Amino acid sequence: MATVTSANESSAAPPSTPWGLVILLGSLTAMGPLAIDMYLSSLPAIGRSLHASPAQTQGTVAAFLAGMGIGQVFYGPASDRSGRRAPILLGVAIFTVASAGCALATTPEWLLVARFIQALGACAGGVVSRAVVRDRFGHTETARMLSLMMLIMGLAPILAPLLGSALLTFGGWRLNFWFMTAFGVAVGLAALLRMQESRSAATTLQASQENPFQSYLAILRERRLIGYALSGALNGATLFTYLSSSPDLLMGTYGVSVGLFPWLFGLNAVGIIGGNQVNRFVLRHFTPDQVLARSSLVALGVGVLIAIAAFTGLSGPWTILPLLFLLLSSYGFVQGNTMAGALNVDPLRAGAISALMGSVSFGAGALASLLAGVLHDGTPRPMAAVMLIALIGSALCLHGLALPKRAQA
């Protein structure tokens, strides 16, 4: 049954921030972004070392994204049925062992399989951490906590490319994966020693009465939940489109140097983090749905401006790049609030909902990235077109399915 958040919940004084929990959950969630962003600069070196073609090295990225999308489907219901601690510890163990396997790879096929398994472990942190937050907090405070966790998780796309480049120079591409192995050990020990079980008795009872398939069928019947999921996924598709398009756009079309690229990449990550942190303070005065109603329209407006710039003579870097910064900053106002809204629809199935949200997000992101690649013509136009289509869909799903009319007023 759906839960209802009181209208004045957002105006209540927020409780003191549990920084230990925030850092732990943020670090667990960061395993996936760290493993994606850290080794991108090593792809040419990996190709030379393993005698792999560019398609094979790029395939290791695709394999990781596939593992992230598939693995979430299983961890969510498992965390509802067996508790939050066990799936997280299992996921971290898989991530750690697979990271070592990546470091020891001697063939492209070995690395591809190890990357897929690594992703199957990495996705546990994000899925279960979101369920832990919903176990402990109400609707508005869940949105605040998810935004705060982005402060930790968001450091990955800023620091990971720089750290990956430094490790590549210092000790070769394998050192990147040994660092991921050490990170997994550290986070796993912290989770083992510090993380307490948060699953409620009501969630345990609910999960014992249905199998995972029945759990997914139940949440798929919730119109508002589908609206939140599609809105968040389509909005997030703009980030995936940017991630896949930015190397060629910045270094190929705009002539940005290899040394400058990680800094521009990190600057946009700062925008995402900043948006999330501003969202935390805005939620002291407005509900998550009220913030969503406005931020989705702002994001759509920026998407329109990017499309206008891309399809006219204004597609230079000093026009496109600032607009991209604004669009990615708006991402911080949408993602945490759509996740909080979805989790609030049926808190007793928080694990399954978190898994569904994550899988749909990766699926939409993969399709958007593929479409932008197929349409690639050496200009910002394909990226802008895909982003605009995704943002239109996101706004329609949010306002047509998810939000109650009073939140749109």
Phi and psi in degrees as a GROMACS rama.xvg file:
@    title "Ramachandran Plot"
@    xaxis  label "Phi"
@    yaxis  label "Psi"
@TYPE xy
-68.3235  146.194  ALA-2
-100.213  156.403  THR-3
-118.875  128.078  VAL-4
-91.3561  132.136  THR-5
-65.1572  150.953  SER-6
-64.4714  -28.839  ALA-7
-100.932  14.3073  ASN-8
-60.6107  -40.2266  GLU-9
-67.5901  -19.947  SER-10
-86.9304  -10.6111  SER-11
-68.7351  149.781  ALA-12
-65.1676  124.794  ALA-13
-68.2509  144.893  PRO-14
-68.3419  165.628  PRO-15
-62.1692  145.504  SER-16
-75.8548  125.233  THR-17
-81.6482  82.7323  PRO-18
-62.177  -34.683  TRP-19
-60.2087  -44.8175  GLY-20
-66.4997  -40.3778  LEU-21
-60.5367  -46.9737  VAL-22
-64.7285  -41.7536  ILE-23
-65.2427  -50.9924  LEU-24
-66.4289  -37.3639  LEU-25
-63.6802  -39.3882  GLY-26
-67.1744  -40.5681  SER-27
-62.6413  -41.7549  LEU-28
-68.3633  -27.6156  THR-29
-76.2753  -9.06902  ALA-30
-57.5021  -44.4101  MET-31
-64.4092  -56.4308  GLY-32
-57.2385  -38.4324  PRO-33
-60.5507  -45.7533  LEU-34
-69.7779  -24.2821  ALA-35
-80.8921  -53.0677  ILE-36
-77.7446  -27.0598  ASP-37
-70.9624  -33.4077  MET-38
-104.228  3.98805  TYR-39
-58.6261  -40.9675  LEU-40
-69.6965  -12.6923  SER-41
-91.0339  -6.24206  SER-42
-56.5076  -44.4916  LEU-43
-61.5844  -40.8994  PRO-44
-66.0301  -37.9938  ALA-45
-63.0799  -42.8877  ILE-46
-59.5568  -43.6853  GLY-47
-67.2003  -41.9346  ARG-48
-67.7896  -41.0981  SER-49
-98.6414  5.57719  LEU-50
55.5075  46.339  HIS-51
-104.298  148.725  ALA-52
-77.1037  162.41  SER-53
-56.4445  -36.0522  PRO-54
-64.7514  -37.0503  ALA-55
-69.8414  -41.0077  GLN-56
-68.3354  -39.8035  THR-57
-65.0841  -29.0419  GLN-58
-63.3557  -26.5738  GLY-59
-68.9277  -29.3505  THR-60
-69.6051  -46.3236  VAL-61
-62.3233  -39.0004  ALA-62
-62.7626  -39.2477  ALA-63
-66.1192  -44.8845  PHE-64
-62.8086  -38.3392  LEU-65
-63.6751  -42.7126  ALA-66
-63.405  -38.214  GLY-67
-63.7873  -39.7825  MET-68
-72.7551  -41.0532  GLY-69
-73.1271  -44.6568  ILE-70
-61.0493  -33.2571  GLY-71
-62.9024  -31.8629  GLN-72
-59.597  -31.0979  VAL-73
-90.6769  -38.3095  PHE-74
-67.5242  -34.9063  TYR-75
-60.265  -60.3644  GLY-76
-61.615  -33.4225  PRO-77
-61.8201  -37.4596  ALA-78
-71.4119  -27.4931  SER-79
-72.0864  -34.5416  ASP-80
-87.6401  -40.4242  ARG-81
-111.208  -0.274037  SER-82
102.954  168.376  GLY-83
-84.613  -33.6343  ARG-84
-66.044  -48.8301  ARG-85
-60.4196  -47.8114  ALA-86
-63.1506  -37.021  PRO-87
-65.621  -45.3605  ILE-88
-64.5739  -38.3411  LEU-89
-64.2579  -44.6321  LEU-90
-62.4639  -43.4394  GLY-91
-64.4188  -38.642  VAL-92
-63.023  -44.0231  ALA-93
-62.9871  -44.4992  ILE-94
-58.7271  -44.5984  PHE-95
-65.5477  -48.3873  THR-96
-64.6312  -42.5528  VAL-97
-67.3111  -33.7188  ALA-98
-61.955  -42.5406  SER-99
-63.7046  -38.0222  ALA-100
-61.5755  -38.4031  GLY-101
-63.1053  -42.272  CYS-102
-63.5502  -28.1982  ALA-103
-95.8593  1.84012  LEU-104
-60.6293  140.064  ALA-105
-119.929  -6.74538  THR-106
-137.067  156.609  THR-107
-59.1048  -37.3073  PRO-108
-65.7264  -40.2321  GLU-109
-59.71  -47.8197  TRP-110
-64.5657  -39.5882  LEU-111
-61.807  -45.9889  LEU-112
-65.6156  -41.9599  VAL-113
-64.5729  -35.9493  ALA-114
-67.2599  -39.0359  ARG-115
-62.3842  -45.7949  PHE-116
-66.5183  -38.3406  ILE-117
-57.8716  -41.4763  GLN-118
-67.7597  -36.0668  ALA-119
-59.4988  -31.1407  LEU-120
-82.2677  -41.3259  GLY-121
-62.8419  -34.8778  ALA-122
-69.1606  -18.5532  CYS-123
-61.6838  -39.4695  ALA-124
-58.862  -47.5266  GLY-125
-67.5949  -46.1325  GLY-126
-60.99  -53.5588  VAL-127
-74.3644  -33.2366  VAL-128
-60.5487  -40.4842  SER-129
-64.5107  -37.9884  ARG-130
-66.5771  -37.3694  ALA-131
-61.2794  -42.6343  VAL-132
-61.3983  -43.6366  VAL-133
-69.2202  -29.3739  ARG-134
-60.9092  -37.1462  ASP-135
-96.8558  -20.075  ARG-136
-132.758  159.471  PHE-137
-79.8482  -173.873  GLY-138
-58.3525  -59.5295  HIS-139
-65.5391  -41.8045  THR-140
-68.6805  -29.4568  GLU-141
-61.5176  -44.8399  THR-142
-61.495  -40.9104  ALA-143
-62.9853  -44.7368  ARG-144
-64.8763  -41.108  MET-145
-64.0197  -37.1555  LEU-146
-65.6185  -39.5962  SER-147
-67.8297  -37.5342  LEU-148
-62.457  -29.733  MET-149
-63.8375  -25.2363  MET-150
-61.9015  -37.271  LEU-151
-80.0273  -51.5595  ILE-152
-63.5624  -33.7008  MET-153
-70.1509  -12.9875  GLY-154
-68.9409  -22.6295  LEU-155
-59.7396  -53.2758  ALA-156
-69.3848  -13.6747  PRO-157
-85.7767  -50.5233  ILE-158
-88.6729  -31.6062  LEU-159
-59.966  -46.4692  ALA-160
-62.2625  -39.0907  PRO-161
-67.8481  -44.2203  LEU-162
-65.7754  -40.7419  LEU-163
-61.1964  -42.2608  GLY-164
-64.2806  -40.5201  SER-165
-65.6006  -44.3888  ALA-166
-65.6119  -36.2133  LEU-167
-61.0262  -43.7781  LEU-168
-68.0455  -38.6496  THR-169
-76.9482  -42.905  PHE-170
-141.367  9.5796  GLY-171
90.7236  172.177  GLY-172
-66.5999  -28.1553  TRP-173
-65.8078  -26.8549  ARG-174
-64.4705  -28.5822  LEU-175
-59.2217  -44.2649  ASN-176
-75.848  -29.8895  PHE-177
-67.3383  -34.3478  TRP-178
-64.341  -43.3859  PHE-179
-60.551  -37.3993  MET-180
-61.5919  -46.734  THR-181
-63.4788  -39.0066  ALA-182
-61.9013  -42.7633  PHE-183
-62.0069  -40.9948  GLY-184
-62.5178  -45.768  VAL-185
-64.4668  -46.2921  ALA-186
-68.2574  -37.7146  VAL-187
-63.4546  -42.3537  GLY-188
-64.3684  -40.7116  LEU-189
-62.589  -42.2366  ALA-190
-66.0482  -40.7213  ALA-191
-63.0097  -39.8544  LEU-192
-90.0143  -28.2391  LEU-193
-114.014  -23.406  ARG-194
-83.8611  125.974  MET-195
-100.801  152.069  GLN-196
-66.5021  133.587  GLU-197
-120.161  -8.06127  SER-198
-62.0503  133.031  ARG-199
-81.374  162.776  SER-200
-63.6096  -34.8075  ALA-201
-66.2624  -40.2691  ALA-202
-64.5889  -41.326  THR-203
-59.8827  -45.228  THR-204
-64.4468  -44.4148  LEU-205
-60.0404  -46.7889  GLN-206
-66.0904  -31.4242  ALA-207
-71.7565  -17.4796  SER-208
-95.3981  -1.34484  GLN-209
-149.025  152.328  GLU-210
-87.2409  167.783  ASN-211
-55.4736  -36.9866  PRO-212
-62.3529  -43.1841  PHE-213
-65.6892  -34.858  GLN-214
-62.992  -45.619  SER-215
-66.5199  -39.0372  TYR-216
-60.7731  -39.9342  LEU-217
-63.6948  -45.6104  ALA-218
-74.8043  -26.8457  ILE-219
-71.0703  -13.6272  LEU-220
-82.9003  -10.1373  ARG-221
-85.4375  109.561  GLU-222
-59.576  -44.6608  ARG-223
-66.0819  -38.702  ARG-224
-62.976  -42.4889  LEU-225
-60.9742  -39.3232  ILE-226
-61.9862  -46.6185  GLY-227
-61.9046  -44.2859  TYR-228
-62.6649  -48.127  ALA-229
-68.4403  -38.5447  LEU-230
-63.7623  -47.1039  SER-231
-64.6245  -40.591  GLY-232
-67.0463  -43.4344  ALA-233
-69.6776  -36.0803  LEU-234
-65.2379  -43.0746  ASN-235
-65.95  -23.6924  GLY-236
-61.2693  -26.2193  ALA-237
-65.8444  -36.0889  THR-238
-67.3081  -45.0527  LEU-239
-62.0331  -39.0656  PHE-240
-62.7381  -42.7886  THR-241
-62.5864  -44.3811  TYR-242
-60.6041  -41.0846  LEU-243
-78.505  -27.7358  SER-244
-93.3035  -25.4086  SER-245
-63.967  -38.7336  SER-246
-58.4577  -48.4299  PRO-247
-69.44  -39.3338  ASP-248
-63.7358  -48.5998  LEU-249
-75.1146  -50.7139  LEU-250
-84.0444  -30.6861  MET-251
-87.5042  -59.746  GLY-252
-73.3881  -45.5419  THR-253
-94.8892  -6.03645  TYR-254
70.8915  26.346  GLY-255
-69.5046  137.875  VAL-256
-70.8712  159.366  SER-257
-61.486  -34.8239  VAL-258
-71.2701  -32.1368  GLY-259
-83.0193  -27.1138  LEU-260
-54.2441  -47.9941  PHE-261
-60.3962  -29.684  PRO-262
-72.6947  -41.0086  TRP-263
-66.6441  -39.0219  LEU-264
-59.3633  -44.7404  PHE-265
-68.1413  -32.3411  GLY-266
-62.0421  -42.1181  LEU-267
-67.3537  -32.3256  ASN-268
-64.4389  -35.1149  ALA-269
-61.8602  -37.967  VAL-270
-62.4402  -40.7506  GLY-271
-63.578  -46.802  ILE-272
-62.382  -43.6273  ILE-273
-61.3415  -41.695  GLY-274
-60.5938  -41.9565  GLY-275
-63.3556  -39.2177  ASN-276
-74.341  -36.7466  GLN-277
-63.6512  -38.1703  VAL-278
-57.5642  -39.6272  ASN-279
-56.0553  -42.6034  ARG-280
-77.7625  -34.8256  PHE-281
-62.5545  -34.1918  VAL-282
-68.913  -8.11233  LEU-283
-74.332  -16.7945  ARG-284
-120.81  -18.2361  HIS-285
-133.806  156.448  PHE-286
-77.6034  160.176  THR-287
-56.613  -37.8589  PRO-288
-66.7683  -37.7649  ASP-289
-64.5788  -40.5883  GLN-290
-64.9578  -42.6652  VAL-291
-60.8628  -43.727  LEU-292
-56.7592  -37.1287  ALA-293
-88.2005  -42.2684  ARG-294
-67.1655  -32.0203  SER-295
-65.352  -36.7879  SER-296
-72.7035  -35.9276  LEU-297
-63.1109  -45.5895  VAL-298
-59.8763  -42.1829  ALA-299
-62.9154  -40.5746  LEU-300
-61.3069  -42.8051  GLY-301
-66.109  -38.0227  VAL-302
-60.0449  -39.276  GLY-303
-63.4198  -43.0692  VAL-304
-62.9179  -40.5319  LEU-305
-62.6663  -42.1431  ILE-306
-65.2304  -41.982  ALA-307
-60.9232  -46.1859  ILE-308
-62.976  -41.413  ALA-309
-68.8041  -33.7873  ALA-310
-97.8176  9.30609  PHE-311
-123.326  -166.657  THR-312
-84.5392  16.7752  GLY-313
-107.328  25.3987  LEU-314
-90.5939  23.4143  SER-315
-74.1427  167.755  GLY-316
-62.6757  -31.4234  PRO-317
-76.7168  -7.55497  TRP-318
-101.908  -51.0793  THR-319
-67.6121  -45.2249  ILE-320
-65.2575  -44.7149  LEU-321
-61.7514  -36.6073  PRO-322
-67.9079  -38.336  LEU-323
-61.643  -39.1045  LEU-324
-60.9611  -43.599  PHE-325
-64.8966  -42.4542  LEU-326
-64.6492  -45.1508  LEU-327
-69.2646  -27.7531  LEU-328
-67.2695  -37.0469  SER-329
-66.8653  -22.7802  SER-330
-55.6197  -35.1653  TYR-331
-66.9315  -20.3139  GLY-332
-90.277  -14.0354  PHE-333
-100.726  -45.5007  VAL-334
-65.0449  -51.4398  GLN-335
-62.6161  -36.519  GLY-336
-75.9523  -35.1232  ASN-337
-68.5687  -38.7318  THR-338
-64.0775  -45.3874  MET-339
-62.5724  -41.1132  ALA-340
-63.052  -43.1307  GLY-341
-65.0003  -44.7333  ALA-342
-64.1636  -27.8246  LEU-343
-76.8706  -18.3837  ASN-344
-65.1739  -40.5619  VAL-345
-149.431  79.1278  ASP-346
-59.6386  -25.1398  PRO-347
-70.9814  -14.9569  LEU-348
-117.892  39.3725  ARG-349
-60.2804  -38.8471  ALA-350
-64.0713  -46.5882  GLY-351
-65.0697  -39.6086  ALA-352
-65.1232  -44.8023  ILE-353
-59.1624  -41.2361  SER-354
-65.8176  -43.5875  ALA-355
-61.2983  -45.2052  LEU-356
-60.2685  -44.8116  MET-357
-65.8529  -43.818  GLY-358
-66.0105  -43.622  SER-359
-63.3914  -38.171  VAL-360
-63.7125  -47.3806  SER-361
-65.97  -36.3644  PHE-362
-63.8467  -46.6485  GLY-363
-64.862  -39.4543  ALA-364
-64.6773  -41.2104  GLY-365
-64.7102  -42.4097  ALA-366
-65.2089  -42.1718  LEU-367
-64.3773  -42.5403  ALA-368
-63.7375  -41.5735  SER-369
-62.8271  -43.4468  LEU-370
-63.9874  -43.4772  LEU-371
-62.4834  -36.0152  ALA-372
-68.8911  -41.4761  GLY-373
-63.5159  -37.4242  VAL-374
-85.6253  -0.601091  LEU-375
-51.6093  128.964  HIS-376
-137.142  14.5997  ASP-377
82.9423  7.69473  GLY-378
-125.913  171.429  THR-379
-75.3111  -3.16348  PRO-380
-60.905  -48.9353  ARG-381
-59.4751  -43.8595  PRO-382
-59.2522  -46.3398  MET-383
-64.1554  -40.584  ALA-384
-66.3752  -44.9699  ALA-385
-63.381  -42.9405  VAL-386
-60.8788  -43.7001  MET-387
-64.8229  -43.7703  LEU-388
-60.3816  -43.7982  ILE-389
-63.9467  -41.0545  ALA-390
-69.5535  -35.629  LEU-391
-63.1071  -46.457  ILE-392
-61.9751  -39.1248  GLY-393
-62.6065  -45.7206  SER-394
-65.7581  -40.0257  ALA-395
-65.243  -42.6553  LEU-396
-66.1916  -39.3648  CYS-397
-66.7732  -52.8392  LEU-398
-78.0339  -25.4476  HIS-399
-89.3987  -27.5081  GLY-400
-117.953  -43.0248  LEU-401
-89.3389  -47.9394  ALA-402
-82.6397  133.293  LEU-403
-66.5954  152.112  PRO-404
-57.7418  -34.082  LYS-405
-67.2596  -27.3601  ARG-406
-73.4769  -20.9149  ALA-407
-91.5501  -4.60648  GLN-408
